[in-house]
């Protein structure tokens, strides 16, 4: 993702001596996203991705790295953390926690088709089932309490209409009771730019550093809000149908999940509207940074509020 911490070839060459990855040939920063410092690393043994963690600390990171190992072992296409010569998958580089993982071929999609939505529905359901046997636990760090706290911080930057909308939706979400919804490991950020396709087939899922334990339906709503959205910021019926039908081939939705679908779509839109406003109005300094437009999810949220989306 964005480059906040600069790494030189000499620094990386020294660091790579802890690994059996051959000699460094090239590295360059990945200038997209907003959370961590990422580099493509090419050695005599192949291509890898180096991540320096800018927000997550060493105590939090084993959850994410071990999760990727767990999912890889359950045939979920995702990056595999590389062990160093001491058998560790988490190291330190330039005073930042760091990990290097396998590189996945493919490209993200700009305009997903119903067939692409089928593919993401299938792998999401399979991931949710595989997560049942993952024993580590991470509460969602960007749930309702985070939305409420950040709303106070960004309040000075908002228009009156935005303040009213944000206050109203926070109150609505605070009244929702989703304790009985099926829960487990979720990706929580499975946008199009975090899924790679190769030869029109799903090649891999990347960026698990928002993964946590929460409602599985919430993960599905996040996907729908990105993969199935049309230019008018409303859900495309055909793509939603393809996504949900394929997902339910592996994990059928319960009656209470069906009833919660509309409010969960709103929750997923609210989460990314708030986080994009935080990134825009309260940015961190970095060499290469990229803040996404919060108005995209504001419009999605407003449209979800105007029409209730039901599941048959």
N, C-alpha and C positions, 0 to 999 in steps of 0.2 A: 504494500500500500504506500502511502506517502512516505517520503524520505525525511525523517526528523533527525536522525543520527547518521552522520557521514562515516563511511568505512572506506579505507584505502586498500588497494590491492596488497600492500605489504602487511597491513594489520590482519587481513583475512588469511593471507598465506601462513602467517604464524599460528593463527587460531585453528586452521584446518589440520595442523599437525596432530591434533587430538583425534582426528578421524582417519579412516582408511578410505579416503575419497580421491586419492591421486593428487596431481599437481593442479593448481589454479591456472585457468586459461583466461577467464574473463569474468567480470561482474558488472552489473549496472542496476541502478535503482528503478523500482516500479512506481511510477508516478500516478497512481490512482488510489482512491480510498482515503481514509482519514484517521485510522486508529494506530497502526504500527508502522515500523520501518521495514520494508521488504526489498530484497535484492534477488535478481536472478544470478545464480552462480554456476559457471561452467568449468568443469575440471576434466582431467583426462579420463575420468570414469563416467562422465555424463553431465546432465543438467539438474540443478537442484534449486530450491527456494530457501533463502536465509531470512529469518524474521527476528528483528530486535523488538522487544515488547516495551512500548512507551507508557502504558497505563497499568497493565496487569503485573502483579508482583510474583515473586518466586513461589509463594505459598499457593497462589491461585492456579498457576500454570500447569501443574501435574494433571488437573482435571481435564484440560483441553487436549494435552498431548497424549495422555493415556486413552482418552476417548477416541482419538484418531487411530491409535493402535488397535483398540477394541473393535472399532467399526471395520477397519481393514481386514481384521481376522474373521469378520462376518460377511465378507464379500461386498462391502459397501465401497464404491470407488472414491477414495479420498486420499490425500497425501499421507505418507507413512513417515513418522519422525525417524531420523537416523541416529543410531547409537554411536557414541564415541568409543574410544578404546577401553574406557572404564565401564562401558555398558550403560552410560547415562544419556538421556535424550534431551536434557536441559543443561545449557551451559551459560557462559557469560562473555560478552564481547563489548568492549568500550563502556564498561560499567553498566551494561544493560543485560537483563536476561535474554538469552538467545537460543534459537533452535534452528536446525536445518532439516528440511523434509524433502521427500521425493517430488519430482516435477511431473505434472500430469499434462499430457498433450491435449490440444483442443482449443476452442475459442468460445467465448460467451455469445449469446444471441441478442440481437436488437429487436427482432420481430418474431416471437415464438408462435408456432402454429398449434392447432389442437393436438397434433401428434407429439410435439415437444412437451405439451402440458401433460399428455398421457405418460410420457417418460419420467417427468419430474414427480408426478403423482405416485408412480410405481416405486421409485427409489426412496421417496419420502416415507411412504408406508413401511417399506422394508427397513429403513433406518430406525423408525419408531419401534418396530418390533425388536430389532437388534439391541436397542438401547435398554430394553427391559433387564438384560443381564449385566448391565454396567453398574457396578456397585457404588462408585463415587457419586457424590451429590453436590450440586451447586444451585442455590436458589437464584431466581432470575434477578440480576442486578439492575435491570432496567424495566422494572414493573411499576405498579401504581405509585409507590412511595417515591421512586426516582422521578416519575413524571411530575408529581406534585412539588418536589423540591426544586426541580429545574424550572418549573413554571414561575416560581418566585424570582429566580435569577435572571430570566429573560424578559420579565415583565416590562422593564423600562424601554425595551426596544420595540414593543408591540403596539399596533394601532388599537383603538378602542374596540373595533369589531373583532380583532384577533383576541383581545383579552376576554371579551364576552364569550366567544366560541370556545376558547380554551377552558375557561372556568366552567362553562356548561357541560362540556364533555368530560372533564375530570369528575364533576359531580355525578354524572351518569355512570361512569365506570366504577366509581366508588360504591355505587348501589348494587352493582352486579354481584351475584353470588355464584362463583364457579368452582367452589371447593369439591364438588362431586364429579367434575369432569375428569376423564382419564388423563393421567399425567405421566411424564417420563422425560427422557432426554430429548431436547429439541435443538435444532440448528439455530433458529431465531434470526437468521439473516440470509436465507436461501433465495437471494435475488438472482436475476439473470446473470449478473457479473460474477457470481460465485458458483456458477455451474458451467462446465465446459462440455462442448459437443465436438465430436471428431467424426468426419464422414457421416454427418447427420444422426449420429448416435451419441447418447449420453456417455461422456468419457470420464467425468469426475466432478466431485463437489469439493470446494475449497473454502478456506477461511472459517474455521470452527471457533473463533475466539469470542463469539457471543453466545456459544452453546451454553445450555443450562437445563435445569429441571423445571418444567412448567406444563401447562395444558397442551396436549398434542394438537388440539383444535386450533390453538393460537398459532402454532407453526404453520398449519395448513392455511390459515387466514393470511399470514404474511406472504406466503407463496402466491395465493390468489390475487392479492392486491398488487403484485408486480407482474406475474406471468399472464394474467388474464385481463389486464386493464387496457381499455381502448383509448383513443385520442381524446375522447370527451371525459376521461377520468371516471368512467363507469365500467362495470364488469361486462366482459364479452361472454354472452350466454354459452356459446359453443365451446369456448376454451375452458370455462368453469366446469361445464358438464364433463368434458374430457378429463380434466384434472381430478374431479371428485369420483367419477366412475372408476378410473384406474386405481386411485388410492384405496377405494373401498373393496376392490378385488382382493386386497391383502389385509386391510384393517377396516371393517365396516364401522361406520359412525353409529354411536348410540343415540337413543331418543333424546337424551338431555344435550348431547352435542348438537343435534339438529336444531333444537330450540335456541341454542346459544350462538348459532352461526352469525346472525346479523350483528349482535353486540360485539362478537369477537373480531369481525371485519373492522368495526369502528375502533376497537382497541389496538389492532395492528396498525391502522392508519395513524392514530394518535401517537403511538410510540415513535414512529419515524418522522412525523411532523415535529414533535418536540426535539428529538435528537438532531435533526437537521437545523433547527433554529439555534440550538446550543452550539453546533459546529460553526454556524454562520456568524452569530453575534458574540460568541466567547471562544474565538479560535486560539489554538496553540501555535507558537512560532515553529517554523520548519522550513527546510530548504525547498521541498516540493510539497505543496498542500493542495487539497481539492475538496471544497465544500459543495455539497449538492443543494439544489433549490428546494427549500422547505415548502414552497407554495404548491408543489406537485402533490404532496400528501395532505396539505390543507384542503385542496379541491376534492381529493378522494374522500376525505373524512366528511366534508359537507355533503357530498352526493350520497354517501352511506346513511347519513342522518336523515336525508329527505325521503329515502325509500328503503323499506325493510326487505332484506333478501332472505327468502325462506328456502329450506331444503325439503324436497318432497319426501 
